[in-house]
């Protein structure tokens, strides 16, 4: 027998009637219920499949954010998911792209402090993945305080970058504003570095999100340019709670040349992975797995295992990320390939509950139709009992004959009832009681 024919037979009304010993109405209702639940489960199953492509907004070409995303992409590709990388000016632009429903960007790297406390209800955080210090390079005599940059020419990072956002905050805290003798130029790290070397800038605020490490290293090697040490780092951290006090140890850049020549105090925010609220749970786990592989190592500003971290700033940590940090990947994703784990997880989520719903639903449907049959049988019993009482209490032979005819109609209706085999005992019991009442009626008439 072909598979198609077997399926056809399985859904035949007569087959359902024979299987459950019910009438056609009950069988049709069971079939409809099965089809509705099964169709719903299949639709949700298909729609719940995680996409095989996701887009992330990073930073400028060659910057740290972009290089990090490229490492993510390699890990995701091994699991059959393509990570499309879009460059940007930095954190602020990344945040706006993720917030924009029509941007096509699902995930962005955003430094803490960029997002406001309100207005981000449609976003979720996957946690923090790294530290992001802001570095102030300057020319000339030793810079004691940032307030000494007043009336200077300063590069503050391109519009849309974290450097631009944070440098304005720090300068404002020191009473420095543009057009009050101080010139602020929105330059990227590469251009700011060139202008510093050429003596066209007095200082530049630079962050690695938009600047290549080779550029930072070249600035540290320069004899004319110095890296500012935030001796008031603890005060800045108190003023801006999303900042952290960091330290660049002596010699960590180049031990041979002892760069830097002393410990440098720095400040900076963490970098968060921000996503749209409807990010698929499987992709959330996959991104966090990639982040763990990329960021779990020790670095200039962190120890092994510090990142990724379940640190929440102004954007709420997602439930999926919280579960991942608490217990890691789910059982299937730990032991099976990504595609198979996703498939089995969705089967458990949609088809197992479908069966859990369907089984009691079928029992309820069958119970309803069986209840209807029992009601019919009980109704005949009530009529029979009432008729018996009336007949035995009726002395008039004419009225007895009339009641006898009504009794015959009850008996005839019982014989016409179409009842399945599972109710045979009740039907035969009813017929037996009808015969018993018939004998009483006969005796009554004989005595009359």
Steps between C-alpha positions, in 0.01 A plus 500: 500500500640841403574766762241729345233230523591421863465868594169519313368196687619642834280806452192318371194565714417130515849420628464753781154364577635146527805606701312693766162327460320830443254641252583704187449837671755415770741359241480814283554722806807296600642530149445877495666538841801296388534700179472837679757416766738328257477784246559761769802310631645467149449871423665611823776241452585635155480865612716432806803391298799723577620705201819385332624861466532782751635853465727678748602866502860549619731794444731646234702279269802359681377596848476267796124457475520389140783255568308355793193453281714317244598252772134456587421443134747213474348322800144553379590377154619172651144458627334581171411863575632790296589816691474803275727780623412865437754767585399819678641806674471318834277438801245779455429406141489131593236571763285700258519225240387233745212723615392565141245234403579545130881494521536124464752503787427254782808546717743781575806564716420791728708644779324546833366849560395562142146370554263715703319355800165519318375440148675166445213263579535327164866418561674233706856459622701179468743627761839671495783357293802724569642815652537805278746759638510849361854617428601864495817564299653845517803701396723727707558525873356253750120516523389493862123548462259487208401856584845599372372429148292816507562724198670211319429330170362153577394199293197336660416209270255488208130571545317182599801354679541416865811718514302803384226438756731438796757771423226763502381370835849512652581843364167632622577373850817709483316811385625481142252574223535566131497860372637631828861507385523122458479336157345153484550301181303184417794296369541125489799340668712475188453862399544625857824303524635659183407852611658441843822388336491803269442738790156606376326371815582553865317187619274221382250272671532156344325169560587165346144451370593719205881489503736223397738368767797579273402868511479498880835325522658756267374784721647331807837470325502866400749722688289813452164355605403385848217294648306678773469320835170571677620567852140594585369169364307414816326837490394451137361157586291658776375773266407262216388166640539313171878562503760271652849580628755308293875463501744460214797329667859612440655314206180322393512643145871432443713342770824560308440872468308515828182651352341658681786605724272507807156382602231709332165561666215492252123512509243353267165324464428137425385395155156336486344280237162661431230329296140536390251356747385230257846349457457123466607313818719264297687795348534657844672186626717479191614862531579454869693184420703694243553783750622249758755356260620845390498695828569236765877546472713735710579842354642841583203588721352166600577160644402166354130436542399861565299518176238460375328618816137530610537871576191706430514871422207704367375219276347198668683169483291253300344192658694279258829666594420469871430129454824458304709668769334296775508155344679524165369350179199270511547123486450464125734788412771356726500156341368539146580706190326837492254412222396171662474655847279777358279245325453279807442800727222628276344153480491488879362852523217459248417135432526357851262767639275437200467136602456600863211724393359259244469190717280657772313695229408175321399343829285804575334482157429129536372551855265770374348278230479203738330725753245591234426129441466439873264794528276340234499168687433669835221700341327178390543360852337810648210470255468129580497557876249784473276293271514201733389712798215655307382166366502324837314791657241531222172308564328601175546227228467755217775715637707187563468414131612851409801469731573160345524658156743759638700212646517340153637824358779503761586141417503577128728804550746284696512245219564781250796644698830460313741406776861380470613171651654663809145584617354158427475405868302815580268454201434135579449595861245762395320247279492254789344761722248576227402130498473507878267800489306331218432200729381731778269672255366163384434387856321829575278463197430134581392591850277773362 
